[in-house]
């Protein structure tokens, strides 16, 4: 049984004719080598895609520039209407796309569906936003003058996305960018190019059905080199990049050196503080999903648990028994909780991290290791594991994209907050407590230093309505909800004089 994946691929038009580089419905032959997409579920090749050559990239940017001149003049609510149609097309393809995401990158089918739901949600958000791209009006200090600000479309937005959320993160960026009047060039992770191809088909059909030109939605395929085309290109005013801190620094530096804008959503090292006043049923469940969901491959995954010494032993033993009940296997089969890691490189990083934490003095609570035997032929399935560790361990300071959880003990909440903040990353965080003072301290300026701080829910699974992103090495960018749209527009301050005088600001006198 293949869980209907072949049929889903057909319906999503993921087949041999999809070459890779696209400006919409048009696909470009590039003479570059093909790369094969393998599924970590069973190790089989799914399909081949062709990398984008420098010439093809040039053609894409030229089309995008042309399309921008057209698209920016369309009223924003019209652009919202196009996004509404894309949202509806995603509703129709939710199961198929969820399945492809699950098969291509290994998250559970339920999480694949959840990811497509995030796309649908951001479409709805963007539609409303298309009538709310508000600027402020100001009172001028000069008589007979009016001041206001307006937000204009920025231009071409480059979107570099990661394998772990191969479709949702693209949609957070593009749906907002499109209603803002921008056009987008997407470079998906080369590890999840097929999910991107499927999305490109869905969006391109809507653009075509509405008689809109090529170049509003473009796709380029390849490794970091193709990402470099985007980050070095002066014609791209904004590059939004999701991925490792290492990658983000390269993108940020390249874009910064040409004084472009970058929006970075990079690594996390997310912790949950469990206080003596926690509802432990909720705390255990929140920590469990946070640590093992998506096999620990979310940037919001829970990597550290900082537990008060009075509840430490109970948390440890309850977590250990919960881990015993986890089932590991084919993510398309809903009987399994945990799917594979993305590839063998990820498995090697996971194994190396386990060696490292042991070498640094970590104590095993739940053992890790590679799964072997029937159903695990891809070599990508690993056991979620737990170690008692210390916050200053090198490996604890580092984001390992795998289901490894570090347990730590504290006795005083200020000390716990110091430990919590004592890592280079600053994405997501949580406190488990029913005590108002503890919760408010954690959310205060002296509390969590992360972009996301939760009470009585885990670190992962943010809703699209809030701004998503984090501080420090997470890169400082904010995507998705709230006023994250402002990153995709340029602000213009306008002063209009409707008198016959010409008074100068600051009362300066200048007469001839
Ligand atoms: C990511 O891992 O890059 O909050 C994004 C979450 C999801 C998004 C994660 N909504 O876990």
Boltz pocket constraint, residues with backbone or C-beta under 6 A from the ligand:
constraints:
  - pocket:
      binder: B
      contacts: [[A, 118], [A, 162], [A, 164], [A, 165], [A, 169], [A, 242], [A, 297], [A, 298], [A, 299], [A, 300], [A, 459], [A, 460], [A, 461], [A, 462], [A, 463]]
      max_distance: 6.0
